[in-house]
Amino acid sequence: MNRTRIIPALCAAVVLAWTVPAGADSVSDWNAIASQTVATAMPPRAAPVFFLDLATVHAAIHDAVQAYEGKYEPYALEISGATGAIDAAVAKAALDVLSNRFPPQAAALLITYTSYLNGKGINPVTDPGVAIGAAAASAVIAKRSTDGSFPNPPPVNNGGTDPGEWRPTTSSLPGPPLSGSPMAVPWFGQVTPFTLTSPTQYRPGPPPAINTGRYTRDYNETKRLGSDVNSERTQEQTDLAVFFTMNFGTQWELALRDIVAAHVPDIADSARLFALTNMAITDNVITAWDCKVTYPLWRPVTAIQEGDNDGNPHTEGDVNWRPFINTPNYPDSCSGANSVTGAATEILNQLFGEHFEFVMTSSNLLAIPPTRTYTISSIRQDVEDVRVYQGIHFRDADIQGRQNGIKVGKWAAKHALQPVGD
């Protein structure tokens, strides 16, 4: 199927100024502010770091809220005798973590914080809740200060040149300069997880070797369905590929805010939902990056262009093949998007049950429809499929990411931020 290329500007997340949103509660409000901060940071964050940032923010918010509510165990610090406004504690916890992680944005964040609390009739300096939020943030910042993130100097990974080995890719598609770059944040697979015992706790086995039938099947499927031009995608499959072209982090955080607004009236539960989901997501993305470094399989664009030179007689190459969207600069397995989806949906499964329905929204103006209602199983299947339709993954990478995410989500729900007294 021929399809006009997507305008890159429409594929990115909508860039918004920091505003005071009208969320279900202050936790949702500061999730929106934190998401905007991370998504618009300069220089930009690499994709997996988005969730590390959000998990750190929400760990502090969670501890600040539990200082008042006492419903769930804290992540870093148990605070007793909390007084003042809980909204002040939430805002201050978020402000301090975000300012610590994004110093260039600190002044703008302080303006947002002050405006936010003034709008609620809360003194942003003297309310006792400010000290609660500051204590929660300080403890989380200290706990994460030695987690192995952002090493200096950062390692450089340019991949290899043997058949099957990942290497920086190039693309004729216009867009941000991701392709052709060294691997993004190759250190991420060594970051200390939030809930797991180690980054390798759920390391999967290797992807299929390039001379196997399973690899051949995946190769030919992505070649047929993921091409930029002359693809065999149906219109429905192309529409799905377009729907999931926005920033995957902001897309999931928006979904979580919608879920909280519709189903979570208790701020203690809201704080835990955001924290637990982002912790589980981060831990599984750490797992995925460990997988990418351990098993650095080439991406479909390289594999298909080199198909006549891979030693597999059943993979016909095409030097002119291009994916439907630009290929990110890291190896194929495990899929990051499916790692995120597997972990997030398993937390929702643990909290709401397998038949829970929720809404995902796309900011891509070409998305038809702009919103989709999902169950846990249906979004898992769509995200698995969509990375094939977009031409940036082989199916095995998608399955591995999702399966790992389910395992990590189950672990996190059982071992982190547990109800007090359990």
N, C-alpha and C positions, 0 to 999 in steps of 0.2 A: 504494500500500500504506500503510495506517495503521500507525503504530508509536509506542508510548509513548516520550516523550522521555527521553533519557538523563539520569540524575542527575548534575549537574556534578561533584560531588565524586569520582565514580568515573571521570571523564574525565581528571583530572589525574594527574600522576606521584605515586606513593606517596612521601610525605614521611618520610624516615628520619633518625634521629639519626646522627651520625658514629660509625661502628663500625669495628672492625678486621676486614675481610672475609677470607675464605679463598679467595684467587684462585689462578690458575695460577702466578703469580710476583708479585714486588713491583710491577712495572709495572701489572699488572692490578689489584692491590690499590689502588694510588693513582689509577688511573682511576676506580674505584668511589667513592673518597673525594672526588675532584675533581668527579665527576658529582653527588654528593649536595650538595657545597658550592655549586655553581652553581645547581642546581635549587631549593635552599631558601634562596638568598640573599635578604636583605631590605635595601633594596627589591628586588623581583624583576628579573632580567635580561630584556630583550626576547629573543624566540626566537632570532634569528640570532647574538646575542652569546654564547650557550651554546657554540657551536663555536669561536669566537674564543678564549674562555677555555680550552677544552680543548686547542686546538692550541698555545697558548702554554705550558701546563703540560707537554704531551708533547714539545714541542721541547726544553725543559730536561731532561726525563727522558731523552730520546734522547741528548743530548750527554753526560749523566752516564754512561749505560751504555756508550756508545762509547769513553769514556775508559779503560774496562777491556777492552772487547771489540775495539775497533778494526776492526770489520767494515764499518761504513758511515760515509760522510762526515758530519760534524756540521752542525747548522743554524747555530749562532752562534759556537761556540768549540771548537777542538781542544785537548784536555787530554792531556798526556803524563805518564807515570810515576804513574798512579793506584795508590793503595794503600788498604787498609782494605776494609770490607764494601761490596759493590755495592748491597746493600739500603739501607744508610745513605745512599749517594749518591742513589739514586732517591727515597727519602723526603724528604731535605733539599731536593732540587731542586723537588719538588712542593710542599713546605711553603712555601718562600720565594716561589715564583710565586703560589700561592694567597693567601698573606698579603699580598703586594703588591697583588693585584687585589681582595681582600676584607678590608680592614683590620678591620671589625667582627667578623669570624670568626677573627681571628688567634689569639686566646687559646684558643679551642676546637680549632683546628687544631694548635696546639702540644701540647695534651694528647693528641690523637689520635696525633701523630707520636711523642711520648715513649712512649706505651703500645705503639705498634706496634713500635718498635725494642727496647724492653725485652722484649717478648714473643718476640723472636728472639734474645735474649741479646746485643744490640748496644748499646754505650753511645751514647746519642743526642747526647752532647756531645763526647766525646774520640775517637771512632772516626775514623780518617783519611778515611773515605768521606764524612763530613759536609762536609769542606772541598771535596771534588770536587763534590758536589751544589750547594753554595753558589756555587762558581765558575760552574757551568753555568747556574744560575738567574740570577745577576747578569748574565751576558752576554746571555741571552735577554731579560731585562727591559730592558736598555739598548737592544738592537736594536729592540724593539717600542715603545719610549717615544715615538717620533716617527711612529707609523704612522697618525696621523689619527683614531684612535678616541677616543670620549668628548670631543668638542669642547665648550668652555665659552665662551659659552653654547651649548647645543645648538640646531641649527636647528629650526624648526617648519614642518611641511608639512600644510596642511589641504585639499589637493587643489583641485579646480575644481568648476564647476557646469554646464559644457556637456555635451551628450549624449556618453556614452562616457568622460568624465573621472572618475577615482576621487574619491570624497569619503568622509569618515567615515560609517560605517554604523551603524544601530541595529537591534536585534533584540528580539523578544519572548521569546526563550529565556533562561532564567535562567543565570547563570554569572559568571565574572570580568569586571570592567569594561573589556574590550578595545574593544568596539564603541562608536562615537561618539567615539573618541579621535583626535587627530592621528596621522599616520603614525608608526609606531614606528621609531626610530633611522634617520631619513632620511639620516644621514651615512654609514651602513654601506657604501654603494656606492662610497665614496671612500677606504676604508681600504686601506693598503698590503697587497697579498696576500703570502702566504708563499712561493709558488712561481711565480706568474704574473709577467709583466713589468709589467702594469698592470691596474687593475680593468676596463678596456674591452677587454682582449685578445680575449675571446670574447663580446663583446656581440652578441646576435642581432639580426635584423631586427625590425621592429615587429609587434605582433599584428594579426590581420585587422581591417580597418576595419568599423565597425558596420553598414554598408550592403551588406556582401558575403555571398555564399552560405555561405562557411566560418564566418563569425561566426554567421549564422542557425542553421546546423547545431549549433554548439556551444551556443548559447543554448537551443535547444529541448531538447537532450539534458540539460543541467543542470537545466532547468526540470522535466523529466519525472522524472529519477532522483534529484535532490538535494533535493527538498522535504521539509520536516519532517513534513507530513501529506499523505495522499492521493498518495503517491509511487508510481511504477511500479517501484521497486526490488523485486527478488526477496528472499526471506529470506536467501539466501546473500550477496547484495550488501549488505544491511543489516548482516549479521554482520561483513563485511569493514570496513564503515564504522565499526562500533563498535570493532573490533580496533585500528584506527589512530587512536584518539582520545586516547591518552596523550601525554605529553611526547615529542616525536619525537627529541629529543636523547638523553634517558636510554634510550629504546628502542634506538637504534642503538649506544650505548656498551655496553649489556648484551649485544647481539649480538656486538660485537667481543670482549668478555671471554669469551664462550662459544666463539668461534672460536679464540682464543688457547689456551684450556684444552684444546681438542680437537685442535688442529693445529699449534701453534707451541711446541715445547719449548725453543727457544733464546731467551734473554732479549734478545739483540741484535736478533733478528728481531721479537720481541714489541714492543720499544721502537720500532722502525722502523714496524711496522704501525700502532700507535696514532698515532704522530706523523704519518706520511704520510697516513693516512686523514683525520685531523682537519684537517690542512693543506689537503688537496684539497677537503674539504667546505667549509671556511671560504672558500677562494678562490672556489668556485662560488656560495656564498651572497652573497659580495661582488658577483660578477657578476650574480646575481639582483636584488640591491638597486639596482645601477646600472641594470638593465633596468626596475625598477619606477619609478624616478624619471624615466628617459628616456621610457618609454612607460606613463604612469599610467592604465591601463585600469581602468574600474570593475569592481567585484566583481559576481557574479551576483545577489546580493540587491538591489543598486541597479538593475542592468540590467533585471531582470525586473519590479520594481515600477515602473520608468520605461519599460517596453517600448512603451507606446502613444505615448510622446513622443520616441522616439529617431530618427524619420525613416525607419525601416526598416519597410515594410508587412508584412513576414513575421514580425515578432516581436510576438506578442500579449502584452500586459502583464497583470500581476496584482498589484494593490497590496497584497494580503494574503499574498503568497508569502513564505515563510521557509525558510532552509536547515536541514538536519538538525542541524548543529552551528553554534555562533556563528562569525561571520566575523572573522578576524584584522584588525587595523587597519593594513593596507598594501595597495597595488594588486594586481591579479590576476596580471599577467605580469612576471617568470617565477615559477612555483610554487617556493616554498622547499622544501617536502617532496620534490618531485621533483628539485630541485637537489641536495639532500643525498643522495638515493638514487642518482642518476646518478653522482655523484662517488665515493661509498663503494663502490658495486658495481663501478666501473671499477678502483679500486685492488684489490679482491678478484679481479677478472678478470685483472689484470696479475700478481698474485702466485700465484693458485691455478688459474686457467683458467676458461673460460666454463661448465663443467659443475659447478663447485663448489657444494656444498649447505651450508646453514647454517640456524640456527633463529632466528626472531624471537619475542619474548614480549610480551604485553600485560598491563599491570597493571590494566586496566579489569575489574572483577569481572563485568561483563556480557559479556565477550568469549567467544565460542564459535567455535572452541576457544581456550584461552588461549595456546597456542603453535602456530606454523605453520612448516613446513619449506619453505625457498625455494631456488631456483636464482637465478642472477643475472638471467636474463631474466624469470623469473616474478615476482620482487618488483618489478622495474621496471614490469611491466604492472599489477600490483595497485595500486601507489602512484599510477600515472597514473589508473587507474579510480576509486580510492577518493576522491580529492579531488572528483571529479564526483558520486559517490554522497553525499558529505557536503554538497554544495551550495555549496562555497566557491570553486570554480575552474571556468573553462572549460577544455576539453580542450587547446586550443592552448597555454595557459600551462603545463600539465603536460608536454606534449611538449617545449616549449622548455627547460624546466628540466632534464629528463632528458638531452636531447641535449647541452646545454652541459656537464652534469656528466660525461658520457663524455669530451668533449674535454679538460676540465680534469683529470680523473683520468689520462688518458693523458699529458698534459703533466707532471703532478706525478711520476708514476712514472718518467718518463724524465729529469727534470731535478733532482729533489730527493733528498737523503739517499741518494746512489748508493753502491753497493758500492765499497770502497776498492780502487784499482787499475784500475777500469774506465775 
